[in-house]
């Protein structure tokens, strides 16, 4: 039975929801909605102090945390949308990395980032790009790590809100639903179309500004979504309202009137199995059901493979988690296998120590040795033939490996003024030698074309996998300079890089 724990650290309260997956159904096993002052962490607690106070409180009440998934709020996360033409997955991933790197360069600090393809087809792809400041996310991760709790994921809160409605909302697989999680100082906005995430956005304005202003912000967010999705006629069939402000007098009516659509309070815990819960969890669920939407959506990410796979943990944290959950287990399995093999060999040796069977065993061993030597000679001949085949295959594969490496390098070092078009492969007379030739343009509208070409050539020459770079100007084309770029990889790059 797998359990997932989702935590939303709000400005005035902390919401914790734990879900258990039993076969094909979900059950609520623990739920708390705690004001910050109830945790005794002070007026403006640090992430570590808040994590310590929360974990201690939950342990006293029966929930010992080992792994959690956290929500990243609108104050700390940016959600963007990109419309891209049809392309292979590897190229789409490369473009997303370039876009993220560009945003990080403009913000002047490292970013945690991830992307998710919302829609893909012959006309192209719509991609959601989520970004958060590394320092802010790392601070919260370190706070929980200091008390022995692993943060397994950090998800934009509107995405978690959408996941909650996708799996627990009424008629979520029909039409387009607008799902809102409104707290006192922020609003999470999500669109779900036929059971799939369509749009997500955080707005730094909540119910403390009044029902009328919240309704106007929701309408503006819907208009913004139509523009981002390029669907001006997108119609919403129903609005679902969750969060601590869901039951505020007049809020659902104001939103419904502003959008001319029925607005209903969304309580994800209303029909959820609560049999594993303690009495206080049941009481809290009755009193604060709508507040659970985002925390429940976060917990779903740990127990439902169909949840939206967005994770804003810093890269270093992701690598550490992958090592801890995959590499360590593989190493442990190898150790266990080695011990079992040694034990089997020891047992076999012990059984062969009988004196009466020694002569017979030696005779058999002599016969087997002759057969093994003959088999070895046969395998050696076969290996020689396979080695020749592999060398020929490696010679053919090496340009593809080198091209992928070169494309990744170009994605990192190509200045904004440079655009590369046609790429060709040229083989030399020497066996295995080859180079790549590109046609390109350098935009000189700002007088930076020559500098950009020199910068590109220098960056390529500095790479240890590049043997030679030749950049030859070929004249002007309007406000741009045409050039030809020839890049020769090192002769020892790729799987065919050596004779050993």
Number of C-alpha atoms within 10 A of each C-alpha: 7 11 19 23 29 30 25 23 20 18 13 13 16 20 21 25 27 23 29 22 18 12 8 6 9 19 19 24 22 25 30 22 21 17 14 21 12 13 19 14 18 13 9 11 13 14 19 19 17 22 24 20 18 21 20 16 16 17 11 9 14 10 16 13 17 15 18 23 24 29 27 29 24 20 11 15 23 17 20 14 19 15 16 14 14 14 12 8 9 10 14 17 14 15 15 19 18 16 14 21 17 14 15 18 12 9 11 9 11 16 25 23 25 22 21 15 13 15 14 14 9 8 10 13 18 20 19 21 19 23 23 27 20 18 15 16 23 16 14 20 24 18 21 24 17 14 17 14 19 18 22 20 26 25 26 28 29 30 29 30 28 34 28 24 31 24 20 21 19 13 15 19 16 12 14 22 28 25 29 30 28 25 23 18 16 23 27 29 26 29 27 23 18 15 20 20 21 21 24 27 24 25 19 14 19 21 22 14 12 15 20 17 17 23 21 15 20 21 15 12 18 22 16 14 22 16 13 16 16 11 11 12 9 14 14 18 14 20 22 22 25 28 26 20 23 25 16 11 10 13 23 23 17 19 25 18 14 16 17 13 16 15 22 18 19 26 24 23 22 13 10 14 15 20 11 14 18 15 12 13 20 21 14 16 25 13 11 20 23 24 28 31 30 34 28 30 34 36 28 29 25 22 19 16 9 10 22 20 13 20 24 26 27 23 13 10 17 16 11 12 16 11 13 11 10 11 13 12 12 12 11 11 12 12 12 12 12 12 12 12 12 12 12 12 12 11 11 11 11 10 10 12 11 11 9 9 11 12 11 11 15 11 11 11 12 12 11 12 12 11 11 12 11 12 12 12 11 11 12 12 12 11 12 11 11 12 12 11 11 14 16 13 13 17 17 14 14 19 24 13 15 22 16 13 16 20 12 16 15 15 15 15 15 18 16 10 19 19 13 15 8 9 14 10 15 13 12 9 7 7 8 17 15 19 21 19 18 16 18 22 23 26 23 19 11 8 13 14 21 15 14 19 25 12 15 19 20 13 16 22 16 12 12 10 19 18 17 15 21 13 18 13 15 13 11 14 12 10 14 19 19 20 18 16 19 19 21 20 23 17 16 14 18 19 17 21 15 10 6 4
